Each structure stands twice: as structure tokens, then as C-alpha cells.
Amino acid sequence: MTDFYKVLGVRQNATLAEIKRAYREKVKNLHPDLTGDITRKDEFNEVVHAYRVLSDSRQRSIFDESSFFRSKQAGQKTQSFNYYNWLSEREDYESRAKLIFYTLMRNKEDEAVAEFKRMQTNHPDFTLKDFFTREDFMDYGYILAEELVIRAEYYDAFLLLEQIIKMEYSYHYFYIFFPEVISFTLNILKKNIDGVINDELALDVYERALDLELGKTNDAFFLRKMSEEYKRLGDLATSEICLREAAKVLE
């Protein structure tokens, strides 16, 4: 029986987020459209199959309960050093940043989000990307953005995605998964900003979105939303300017 955890290169108690990340990494190295190598088709298909099993809670449960897998688990040794406690006791920015991603990847999403929000609120100069490789920040940052959206923290989620998108433009990492990042970001911009967060923050989001090269149709949408926000704030002149700019974009 194939060990699907070994195929993806993750530990047996890996979270779904870790499984997704490992799958993306494997696919980027094996996908014929990216590598031009069709000789590893079987290996690619095995990775896809492993992901389908481990990303489905029911199928994963069946696999985990197999005699093959239980025999492997029985031989596992626990680690004596408690990295979580060690990070929790430290107050420097690097340790807090690593604690956020550590808890995020170990089924402590509420704790990760709460710590991220605490650091953002109390330490305006704190930024996660200072303490990770670009790849790790992009992967974990995207997962954190997903958790922020689940908790209706749309502004913070967008700011993370903004950093990730700009990084992708200068350093291709997500490749075939990048449309998923863009789609997720646009969904926030179109459904979770206007009338959801306050007008000043909404204006900040739409202005930032204009710099993300999301296409003329989307830029016109952002400008129209900015017009509405300015109108609500009583700035009718700027509201009209935004409307004219929206029309120009589509000319």
C-alpha cells in the first residue's frame, strides 16, 4: 500500500494547510506544462492521487485507520523539546512571527489569527515577511489570509494578499496556482469591502487594488466603488473625479 504522506513529503499528522502546500510544491516540480518533462507522468499522477486522498477528510480517515498506517504510527517517537512553549515565552518579533505560522500549521488557527492581530495592533512596525524566506511567507501568508477571511478580518487579509501578489509579479512562485490567489483576492474586493469595513479603510483598499494590475474592468469597478465611498464621506468633487476616471479606464 502506498504511503500517501511519504508521496507528498509531509508528516503523518500534517494539517490540511501543510498538505496543500506540499502538493503545490510537488506539482510545480512535476507538472509537464511547467517542466516540459513527460517522463515523470506516473510520479505526477501519484502526487495528485495522494493529495485527493489526504485532502478529503473521509478518505484520509480510512487511510489512517488502515493496518498499514497504524503500524507505522506505533513506531513513531515524540520529540522532547517543546518548540511551541519556547516560542510562546519569547517576545521578540521573530519569535512571535514564527509562533503565528507554527500555530497556524498545527490546528491552532484561532490562536494564530489572534496573535497576528495582537502584533498588528500593538506593533505597527511588525511584519511577517521579515522573518521568512519569500516562499514560506507567500505560502503561509496565503493560508493565514484564508483564516482571516473566515473570521471576517477582510482588511488584514487583503493587506497580506497584496504583498503576496506583488511578490509573485517579481518572483514567480505560485505559477499555475496564481489564478487561485487572484480569484480569492477579487472575491474579497467585490464582496467583502463595500459596506463591510468602514469607508476610510475601504478607500485605502480600493486605492491599493488599483496598483495590483488586475485588469481594466476590475480597475473601473474599484474606481466606481471609490466614488461611492467619497460620496458617503461628503466629498462630492472627488466622487465625480473617480467616476470620470472609471469611464476613461474602459475607453
Beta strands, then each sheet from edge to edge (+ up, - down):
end
